[in-house]
């Protein structure tokens, strides 16, 4: 396989598409929100590597110490997302991206790489069966969610105790989110509108700092939903899924 990949940098960030929602002319609010978020994260060692064409083929990862997730393991890398869209599968792109991440982590003296998984694959999480082929294993659990890790030195990361709590005092629909994913901006906008139109009490909490993210009362990859004080999912919601949750 011969393919050209590029990494986003402070120099090219303004001009490159961000894979998930590709627009050539009209700006998308979610993409621009993600671009602003990335401006700060790139300074912290965040990596966004993608196929150099208009396609959804990329990996996004960061040093765990500065990754916006309630996971500890200070010398690890954390994979936020590894995505190869269906029409691009079969070209070895996923393999090339993951192997780049592994070699990058080793070159930087990291203890390993980790990612969020679940007992049953979730739509908004990277393919954990693919990661397990490379030696990723379950090293911690938080109810139906799992922490997968590929260790280079025998040490392992773990969920914060707060992440395993998965309960809050607020009983109304509560959604934590950040701008790491370009889809979040409009998802939140539509959910807020739906709740207002149907008089559904709801609290939307934007996570604005690393400290907030590390102390969240649930697992988190950029989004988390609570209802009646109980954690529901990290999946981004559409209205139909929200209605199912509200019927519980």
Protein Blocks (a to p, Z undefined) as FASTA:
>chain_A
ZZddddddfklmmmpcehjaccfklccfklmmmmmmmmmmmmnopacddddbdddddddd
ddfklpccdbehfkbccdfbacddfklgonlmmmmmmmmmmmmmmmnopabdcddddfbd
cfkbccfklmmmnopacfbdehjaccddddfklpacdddfklmnopafblbdcddddfkb
mklmmmmmmmmmmmmmnopacdddddfbfklmmmpcbdcfkbacdeehiafbfcdcdfkl
mmmmmmZZ
